[in-house]
Amino acid sequence: MLVFLVIALLASAAAAYPIVAARSRELSRLDRRLGRETGSASTMVRRDQLISVPDMIAPLLARAQIELSARAIILGIAAVLLLAMLGLLMSGPTAALLALVGLPLAAYAYVSRRANRRIDALIQALPHYIDSVRQMQMVGSSLPQALERALLEAPDSVRSFMTPVARRLEWGAPVADTMQLLSLRLRVPEVAMLAAAIATNLRYGGSITAVLANLSNILRARLRVRREMDAATAQAKVSARILIAMPIVAMVLLMAVNPAYLDFFTGDRRGHTLAIVALCLQGMGMLAMKRMMRLVF
């Protein structure tokens, strides 16, 4: 029964691809009629293929700088279903279930790790970028010009997130609205603070250079506190990693001593159930330790 279900899912994915492709072509023709073409044909095709994602995962993808297209989603689903079917045919339902659950979780872990790395790099470099914007303001540049010119010497971690902002400013978009849009996309406190500072200053007036100087000092203080917290919790994090690795190391050692150790888990239905329960408990323990080690301030 499960084999037919997997085959049906694969057939559904194959049947849905022409529909999505036709919809993409229709949107492309509509954009051309409305005059929204941004440049080269390749850029237009790439933009037409992008799709909207649920609000629950949109900030994560924005922080990871990953843009999903209909083709990528269909290929990913087809690959997962194909691997699940191969696992079902070769090792039984347990392998198919592990493929259906484990591969999406692995993809989510990769995206989360990529997003954390990029946002950490952005937060580290953001005070220096704000100082550059403030210096551009002091020599007579307007705020949009300062935001754009400061990108010339900014690191890639800042430039990759702020270049779309500079492009919108070149097209005449308001500074406050553009920064607020970036803040809503990323949902990063430091970016939200910068957007709020700019919006407040533009609304009520005052010296933007003083506001940027204070904001830069606040962000540096937050970085200093974060480094101190990381140093204070380093021992606990190492202990958590050891506890997480102990069951895996024990299983590997048992397999090395007794190669037939896994026969019960792979060849018996009760072993399949116990293996799934063990993996679920291991995953729950990892999530619990990760949440315990998470410090938000």
Residue pairs with C-beta under 8 A, 6 or more apart in sequence:
2 88
2 93
2 96
3 85
3 88
3 89
6 81
6 84
6 85
6 88
6 96
7 85
9 81
10 78
10 81
10 82
10 85
13 74
13 77
13 78
13 81
14 78
16 74
17 70
17 71
17 74
20 70
20 71
20 74
21 70
21 71
23 70
24 48
24 49
24 70
25 48
27 48
28 44
28 45
28 48
31 37
31 44
31 48
32 44
37 44
38 44
38 47
46 69
49 69
49 70
49 71
50 67
50 68
50 69
51 68
51 69
51 70
51 73
52 58
53 61
53 68
58 185
59 185
59 186
59 187
60 111
60 112
60 115
61 67
61 68
61 111
61 115
62 185
62 186
63 115
63 116
63 118
63 119
63 186
63 187
63 188
64 111
64 112
64 114
64 115
64 118
65 114
65 118
65 160
65 161
66 111
66 114
76 107
79 103
80 99
80 100
80 103
80 104
81 100
83 99
83 103
84 96
84 97
84 99
84 100
85 96
87 95
87 96
87 98
87 99
88 95
88 96
91 266
92 272
93 272
94 266
94 272
94 275
94 276
97 276
98 279
105 283
118 157
118 160
119 186
119 188
121 155
121 157
122 157
122 158
122 161
122 188
122 190
122 191
123 188
123 190
123 219
123 223
124 157
124 223
125 154
125 155
125 157
125 158
126 158
126 190
126 191
126 194
126 219
127 216
127 219
127 220
127 223
128 154
129 150
129 151
129 154
129 158
129 162
130 194
130 212
130 215
130 216
130 219
131 212
131 213
131 216
132 150
132 153
132 154
133 143
133 146
133 147
133 150
133 212
134 146
134 208
134 209
134 212
134 213
134 216
135 150
136 145
136 146
136 149
136 150
137 143
137 146
137 208
137 209
137 212
138 209
141 149
143 175
143 198
143 202
143 208
144 169
144 175
147 162
147 165
147 166
147 169
147 175
148 166
148 169
148 170
151 158
151 159
151 162
151 163
151 166
154 162
161 182
161 186
161 191
162 182
164 182
165 178
165 179
165 182
168 178
168 181
169 175
169 178
175 198
175 202
176 195
176 198
176 199
176 202
176 203
179 191
179 194
179 195
179 198
179 199
180 195
180 199
182 191
182 195
183 191
183 192
183 194
183 195
183 196
190 219
190 222
193 215
193 218
193 219
194 215
197 211
197 212
197 215
198 208
198 211
200 211
201 208
201 211
222 297
225 297
226 297
229 295
229 297
233 293
233 295
236 293
237 293
240 289
240 290
240 292
240 293
243 285
243 289
244 282
244 285
244 286
244 289
247 278
247 282
251 261
254 261
255 261
255 262
264 270
264 271
265 271
265 272
265 274
265 275
266 272
